[in-house]
Amino acid sequence: MKDGVDYSSKSLKGRNMAWLVATLILDFLVLLVMTFHTSIEELTPSKLVFIRASLTALLPIPVLLLSSLISADIKAILVFWRITYPLPGSRAFTVHALADHRIDLARLKKNVGVFPVSERDQNAKWYGLYKKVDSAPSVVDSHKNYLLFRDIAALSLLLTLLVPVVMHFSGVDTARSLACGAWFLGQYTVAALAARTTGIRFVQNVLALHAGEKKVAAVT
């Protein structure tokens, strides 16, 4: 049953903005240390407060612009490393349901009908099930985390390409430029793996709810 709160992807991404900004603030501090040899001791509490306040005010618009450069499908490709049907819902019934021991497959089939086989049909079927339970706490939480890590991964990979180029043309030596690129590449890898894990859990949480008789009765 709906509770009147907006749980759409757009709304959840808005809630994640503070975490995205916090991640880029950390990246900025790392770049200060790596590129300009700023020592940790020089980053006094007052300087950190000033940097945090300034970047918190300035970063949301660039974050939105950079994030909008990459479509949702491309972000999914960057996370799951699949060109065709990269969304985790595309393998909801043939892979992810089987891997979750919480899901009673016989009961799930009884409640939702025959499992589709093609990746396109699986995603369509799963999405319809998701819309019926999109306000459930476990679904909201895993969805929000997936979107957060997915966006961090996409931004990190974009910065992996942009930052070394900008630094090179700004006169920063090659070694430091590549070191900064390596930082963002590592951040992308960690965030992509986290997004993959939370995305799969998001899919499984939806199916687990539909495999439970009480929850299905409440939403049908």
Buried (B, 14 or more C-beta within 10 A) or exposed (E): EEEEEEBEEEEBBEEBBEBBBBBBBEBBBBBBEBBEEBEEEEBEEEEEEEBBEEBBEEBBEEBEEBBEEBEEEEBBBBBBEBEEBBBBBBBBBBBBBEEBEEBBBEBBBEBBEEBBEEBEEBBEBBEEBBEBBBBBEBBBBBBBBBBBBBBBBBBBBBBBEEBBEEBBEEEBEEEBBBBBBEBBBEBBBBBBEBBBBBBBBBBBBBBBBBBBEEBBEEBE
